[in-house]
Amino acid sequence: QVQLVESGGGLVQAGGSLRLSCAASGRTFGSYAMGWFRQAPGQEREFVAGVSWSGGSTHYADSAKGRFTISRDNAKFTVYLQMNSLKPEDTAVYYCARARYNDVYDVPGEYDLWGQGTQVTVSS
């Protein structure tokens, strides 16, 4: 079954770090860009970061720039999101998603496969 599975979420104090992973089945990964989104309670799902298939092109939301780093290891069919200097406002469920093509878009509608999400909670 084609799927994406996130892991690495948890509870961390403000200023701390977490690394999220998204493991994909081989056919899922293909030659597609991948992205991370997040959704806080009562909020719309928002783009966090995206990476092209080669890893050579990345794009970040303003809220993530300078603190988060997206990367991928195609040999392991895995995408990562390294999150540093975490803030309470980063608290959300984080989702990885596969883009429809090898382009990094910042809107959920351009992604056609989603993981189940992993909770990140940052305490003040």
Accessible surface in RSA format (square Angstrom, percent):
REM  Atomic radii and reference values for relative SASA: ProtOr
REM  Chains: A
REM  Algorithm: Lee & Richards
REM  Probe-radius: 1.40
REM  Slices: 20
REM RES _ NUM      All-atoms   Total-Side   Main-Chain    Non-polar    All polar
REM                ABS   REL    ABS   REL    ABS   REL    ABS   REL    ABS   REL
RES GLN A   1   200.65 112.2 129.42  94.6  71.23 169.6  53.23 113.3 147.41 111.8
RES VAL A   2    52.85  34.8  39.89  36.1  12.96  31.2  40.31  35.0  12.54  34.0
RES GLN A   3    91.11  50.9  88.97  65.0   2.14   5.1  16.74  35.6  74.37  56.4
RES LEU A   4     5.59   3.1   0.00   0.0   5.59  14.1   0.00   0.0   5.59  15.1
RES VAL A   5    66.40  43.7  64.57  58.5   1.84   4.4  64.57  56.1   1.84   5.0
RES GLU A   6     7.25   4.2   0.00   0.0   7.25  17.3   0.00   0.0   7.25   5.9
RES SER A   7    60.54  51.2  56.38  75.2   4.17   9.6  40.83  87.0  19.71  27.6
RES GLY A   8    36.84  45.4   0.00   N/A  36.84  45.4  24.45  67.1  12.39  27.7
RES GLY A   9    28.63  35.3   0.00   N/A  28.63  35.3   2.17   6.0  26.46  59.3
RES GLY A  10    30.25  37.3   0.00   N/A  30.25  37.3  30.19  82.8   0.07   0.1
RES LEU A  11   132.74  73.9 100.29  71.8  32.44  81.6 100.29  70.4  32.44  87.3
RES VAL A  12    24.67  16.2  19.51  17.7   5.16  12.4  24.67  21.4   0.00   0.0
RES GLN A  13   136.98  76.6 134.09  98.0   2.89   6.9  36.24  77.1 100.74  76.4
RES ALA A  14    50.61  46.5  27.32  42.2  23.29  53.0  27.66  39.0  22.95  60.8
RES GLY A  15    56.61  69.8   0.00   N/A  56.61  69.8  30.51  83.7  26.10  58.5
RES GLY A  16    21.40  26.4   0.00   N/A  21.40  26.4  20.50  56.2   0.91   2.0
RES SER A  17    57.81  48.9  38.00  50.7  19.81  45.6  21.79  46.4  36.02  50.5
RES LEU A  18    33.47  18.6  28.49  20.4   4.98  12.5  33.47  23.5   0.00   0.0
RES ARG A  19   133.48  56.0 117.85  60.1  15.63  37.2  28.17  38.5 105.31  63.8
RES LEU A  20     0.00   0.0   0.00   0.0   0.00   0.0   0.00   0.0   0.00   0.0
RES SER A  21    24.93  21.1  24.90  33.2   0.03   0.1  12.21  26.0  12.72  17.8
RES CYS A  22     0.00   0.0   0.00   0.0   0.00   0.0   0.00   0.0   0.00   0.0
RES ALA A  23    52.38  48.2  49.67  76.7   2.71   6.2  49.85  70.2   2.54   6.7
RES ALA A  24    11.43  10.5   0.00   0.0  11.43  26.0   2.10   3.0   9.33  24.7
RES SER A  25    41.61  35.2  27.62  36.9  13.99  32.2  38.38  81.7   3.23   4.5
RES GLY A  26    35.56  43.9   0.00   N/A  35.56  43.9  17.77  48.8  17.80  39.9
RES ARG A  27   200.86  84.3 177.23  90.3  23.62  56.2  82.48 112.7 118.37  71.7
RES THR A  28     0.00   0.0   0.00   0.0   0.00   0.0   0.00   0.0   0.00   0.0
RES PHE A  29     2.94   1.5   2.94   1.8   0.00   0.0   2.94   1.8   0.00   0.0
RES GLY A  30    34.91  43.1   0.00   N/A  34.91  43.1  28.67  78.7   6.25  14.0
RES SER A  31    73.02  61.7  62.91  84.0  10.11  23.3  33.43  71.2  39.59  55.5
RES TYR A  32    66.13  30.9  66.13  37.6   0.00   0.0  22.64  17.0  43.49  53.6
RES ALA A  33     0.00   0.0   0.00   0.0   0.00   0.0   0.00   0.0   0.00   0.0
RES MET A  34     0.34   0.2   0.24   0.2   0.11   0.3   0.24   0.2   0.11   0.1
RES GLY A  35     0.04   0.1   0.00   N/A   0.04   0.1   0.00   0.0   0.04   0.1
RES TRP A  36     0.00   0.0   0.00   0.0   0.00   0.0   0.00   0.0   0.00   0.0
RES PHE A  37     0.00   0.0   0.00   0.0   0.00   0.0   0.00   0.0   0.00   0.0
RES ARG A  38    16.73   7.0  16.73   8.5   0.00   0.0   2.28   3.1  14.45   8.8
RES GLN A  39    58.25  32.6  54.25  39.6   4.00   9.5  10.50  22.4  47.75  36.2
RES ALA A  40    29.33  27.0  25.85  39.9   3.49   7.9  26.39  37.2   2.94   7.8
RES PRO A  41   123.81  90.2  96.82  88.3  26.99  98.1 109.07  90.0  14.74  91.6
RES GLY A  42    90.22 111.3   0.00   N/A  90.22 111.3  45.17 123.9  45.05 100.9
RES GLN A  43   112.96  63.2 103.14  75.4   9.82  23.4  20.58  43.8  92.38  70.1
RES GLU A  44   153.83  88.3 141.28 106.9  12.54  29.9  58.76 113.7  95.06  77.6
RES ARG A  45    72.93  30.6  57.65  29.4  15.27  36.4  13.75  18.8  59.18  35.9
RES GLU A  46    79.75  45.8  75.58  57.2   4.17   9.9  29.62  57.3  50.13  40.9
RES PHE A  47    16.80   8.4   8.39   5.2   8.40  21.9   8.39   5.1   8.40  24.0
RES VAL A  48     1.88   1.2   1.71   1.6   0.17   0.4   1.88   1.6   0.00   0.0
RES ALA A  49     0.00   0.0   0.00   0.0   0.00   0.0   0.00   0.0   0.00   0.0
RES GLY A  50     0.00   0.0   0.00   N/A   0.00   0.0   0.00   0.0   0.00   0.0
RES VAL A  51     0.59   0.4   0.59   0.5   0.00   0.0   0.59   0.5   0.00   0.0
RES SER A  52    12.75  10.8  12.75  17.0   0.00   0.0  11.84  25.2   0.91   1.3
RES TRP A  53    99.45  39.9  99.45  48.1   0.00   0.0  96.08  51.2   3.37   5.5
RES SER A  54    83.83  70.8  51.25  68.4  32.58  75.1  39.28  83.7  44.55  62.4
RES GLY A  55    30.80  38.0   0.00   N/A  30.80  38.0  10.79  29.6  20.01  44.8
RES GLY A  56    72.05  88.8   0.00   N/A  72.05  88.8  36.55 100.3  35.50  79.5
RES SER A  57    61.44  51.9  56.82  75.8   4.62  10.6  31.52  67.1  29.91  41.9
RES THR A  58    63.72  45.3  35.79  36.3  27.93  66.6  12.86  17.3  50.86  76.9
RES HIS A  59    76.22  41.7  73.75  51.3   2.47   6.3  47.47  48.9  28.76  33.5
RES TYR A  60    39.65  18.5  35.73  20.3   3.92  10.2  29.63  22.3  10.01  12.3
RES ALA A  61    22.84  21.0  15.66  24.2   7.18  16.3  22.84  32.2   0.00   0.0
RES ASP A  62   120.73  84.6  99.40  98.9  21.33  50.4  38.75  91.2  81.98  81.8
RES SER A  63    55.34  46.8  36.94  49.3  18.40  42.4  43.58  92.8  11.76  16.5
RES ALA A  64     0.36   0.3   0.29   0.5   0.06   0.1   0.36   0.5   0.00   0.0
RES LYS A  65   118.55  57.8 100.78  61.8  17.77  42.3  59.05  53.2  59.49  63.4
RES GLY A  66    88.05 108.6   0.00   N/A  88.05 108.6  44.23 121.4  43.82  98.1
RES ARG A  67    32.30  13.6  26.74  13.6   5.56  13.2  25.08  34.3   7.22   4.4
RES PHE A  68     6.85   3.4   0.35   0.2   6.50  16.9   0.35   0.2   6.50  18.6
RES THR A  69    73.78  52.5  72.93  73.9   0.85   2.0  44.89  60.3  28.88  43.7
RES ILE A  70     5.51   3.1   0.00   0.0   5.51  13.3   0.00   0.0   5.51  15.0
RES SER A  71    50.85  43.0  47.48  63.4   3.37   7.8  35.79  76.2  15.06  21.1
RES ARG A  72    30.19  12.7   2.70   1.4  27.49  65.4   3.46   4.7  26.73  16.2
RES ASP A  73    45.67  32.0  41.00  40.8   4.67  11.0  15.11  35.5  30.56  30.5
RES ASN A  74    44.50  30.7  34.87  33.7   9.63  23.2  22.60  54.4  21.90  21.2
RES ALA A  75    92.55  85.1  56.30  86.9  36.25  82.5  67.83  95.5  24.72  65.5
RES LYS A  76   138.44  67.5 119.61  73.4  18.84  44.9  72.22  65.0  66.22  70.5
RES PHE A  77    85.68  42.9  85.60  53.0   0.08   0.2  85.60  51.9   0.08   0.2
RES THR A  78    15.14  10.8  15.14  15.3   0.00   0.0   5.50   7.4   9.64  14.6
RES VAL A  79     0.24   0.2   0.24   0.2   0.00   0.0   0.24   0.2   0.00   0.0
RES TYR A  80    32.96  15.4  32.96  18.8   0.00   0.0  17.95  13.5  15.01  18.5
RES LEU A  81     0.00   0.0   0.00   0.0   0.00   0.0   0.00   0.0   0.00   0.0
RES GLN A  82    56.39  31.5  56.31  41.2   0.09   0.2  27.61  58.8  28.79  21.8
RES MET A  83     0.00   0.0   0.00   0.0   0.00   0.0   0.00   0.0   0.00   0.0
RES ASN A  84    59.08  40.7  59.08  57.1   0.00   0.0  15.60  37.5  43.48  42.0
RES SER A  85    60.67  51.3  55.94  74.7   4.73  10.9  19.97  42.5  40.70  57.0
RES LEU A  86     2.24   1.3   0.00   0.0   2.24   5.6   0.00   0.0   2.24   6.0
RES LYS A  87    88.62  43.2  88.22  54.1   0.40   0.9  39.97  36.0  48.65  51.8
RES PRO A  88    56.00  40.8  49.04  44.7   6.95  25.3  49.40  40.8   6.60  41.0
RES GLU A  89   122.69  70.4  95.89  72.5  26.80  63.8  61.41 118.8  61.28  50.0
RES ASP A  90     0.50   0.3   0.50   0.5   0.00   0.0   0.00   0.0   0.50   0.5
RES THR A  91    38.41  27.3  34.18  34.6   4.23  10.1  32.32  43.4   6.09   9.2
RES ALA A  92     1.89   1.7   1.39   2.1   0.50   1.1   1.89   2.7   0.00   0.0
RES VAL A  93    41.12  27.1  40.94  37.1   0.18   0.4  40.94  35.6   0.18   0.5
RES TYR A  94     0.00   0.0   0.00   0.0   0.00   0.0   0.00   0.0   0.00   0.0
RES TYR A  95    33.10  15.5  33.10  18.8   0.00   0.0   7.82   5.9  25.28  31.2
RES CYS A  96     0.07   0.1   0.07   0.1   0.00   0.0   0.07   0.2   0.00   0.0
RES ALA A  97     0.00   0.0   0.00   0.0   0.00   0.0   0.00   0.0   0.00   0.0
RES ARG A  98    34.15  14.3  34.15  17.4   0.00   0.0   0.00   0.0  34.15  20.7
RES ALA A  99     0.00   0.0   0.00   0.0   0.00   0.0   0.00   0.0   0.00   0.0
RES ARG A 100   104.44  43.9  96.35  49.1   8.09  19.3  21.59  29.5  82.86  50.2
RES TYR A 101   140.04  65.4 136.76  77.8   3.27   8.5  93.88  70.5  46.16  56.9
RES ASN A 102    71.13  49.1  54.96  53.1  16.17  38.9  17.91  43.1  53.23  51.4
RES ASP A 103    71.12  49.8  67.79  67.5   3.32   7.9  11.12  26.2  60.00  59.8
RES VAL A 104    35.43  23.3   8.80   8.0  26.64  64.2   8.80   7.6  26.64  72.2
RES TYR A 105    81.83  38.2  78.62  44.7   3.21   8.3  51.99  39.1  29.84  36.8
RES ASP A 106    74.75  52.4  63.74  63.4  11.01  26.0   7.19  16.9  67.57  67.4
RES VAL A 107    74.44  49.0  74.44  67.4   0.00   0.0  74.44  64.7   0.00   0.0
RES PRO A 108    50.76  37.0  47.98  43.7   2.78  10.1  48.20  39.8   2.56  15.9
RES GLY A 109    51.87  64.0   0.00   N/A  51.87  64.0  40.53 111.2  11.34  25.4
RES GLU A 110    55.67  32.0  55.64  42.1   0.02   0.1   1.68   3.2  53.99  44.1
RES TYR A 111     6.10   2.8   0.00   0.0   6.10  15.9   0.00   0.0   6.10   7.5
RES ASP A 112    62.91  44.1  32.07  31.9  30.83  72.9  17.13  40.3  45.77  45.7
RES LEU A 113    37.64  21.0  36.41  26.0   1.23   3.1  37.64  26.4   0.00   0.0
RES TRP A 114    69.49  27.9  47.62  23.0  21.87  51.4  36.51  19.5  32.98  53.5
RES GLY A 115     9.19  11.3   0.00   N/A   9.19  11.3   1.96   5.4   7.22  16.2
RES GLN A 116   111.80  62.5  81.10  59.3  30.70  73.1  71.68 152.6  40.11  30.4
RES GLY A 117    12.43  15.3   0.00   N/A  12.43  15.3   0.42   1.1  12.01  26.9
RES THR A 118    19.18  13.6  13.48  13.7   5.70  13.6   7.82  10.5  11.36  17.2
RES GLN A 119    87.01  48.7  78.40  57.3   8.62  20.5  49.89 106.2  37.13  28.2
RES VAL A 120     0.00   0.0   0.00   0.0   0.00   0.0   0.00   0.0   0.00   0.0
RES THR A 121    47.92  34.1  47.92  48.6   0.00   0.0  36.58  49.1  11.34  17.1
RES VAL A 122     7.28   4.8   0.00   0.0   7.28  17.6   0.00   0.0   7.28  19.8
RES SER A 123    42.67  36.1  36.12  48.2   6.55  15.1  35.96  76.6   6.70   9.4
RES SER A 124   129.10 109.1  68.36  91.2  60.74 139.9  55.03 117.2  74.07 103.8
END  Absolute sums over single chains surface
CHAIN  1 A     6178.7       4668.3       1510.4       3159.9       3018.8
END  Absolute sums over all chains
TOTAL          6178.7       4668.3       1510.4       3159.9       3018.8
